[in-house]
Amino acid sequence: MTEFFYNLTTKQVEEGRKSPGDELMGPYATADEAKNALAKAEARNQAWDAEDREWEEG
């Protein structure tokens, strides 16, 4: 099965693991998922930050 990665350095999607792991996000099942890796991570971070605020406020 082919895996796709988002390269944080080049800002490109890679098919297969071609770059060092510390430069990659993934693996993802599709190139489209890899392309949207940063947006998905940002959305998760915002949700977690909101949960943290709610927990801290009691």
N, C-alpha and C positions, 0 to 999 in steps of 0.2 A: 504494500500500500504506500502510495506517495504521500510524503509529509511536506508541508509548507512552513516557512519561517519568515518572520519580519526582521530585517536587519536594521538595527538601531543606528548604525553608522552610515550606511548607504541610503537608508529610507526606502529600500526596495524589498520586494517579496522574492524569496529564494525557494526553488524546488529542491528539496533535500537539504541536508546539513552540509553547507559549503564553507561557512565562516566559523570562527571561534564561538563557542557557546555563550561567552559573556557579551557578544554583540547581537544575540538573537532573542526573539520572543517566539515561543511556540514549543512544540509543533502544533499545527492546525491541520484540519482535514482538507480544507480547500484554500486556494490562493486568495479568494475573496475574504475569508475569515482572517487570514494573515494580514491582508491589506488594511483591515479595520482593527488591528490589534491595539494600536494606541488609543483609539476612540473608546474601545471596550474597556481598556484599563482605566481610562479617565472616568468613565461612567461608574465603574466599580469603586474607584477611590472616592468619588463624590458621595455615593451611597454609604460607604463605610464611614466617611466623615460625618454624615448626617446621623448615622446610628450612634457614633461616639458622642456627638453633642447631646442627643436625646438621653443617653445613658448617664452622662455627666450631670445633666440638669435634673435627673431623677424622675 
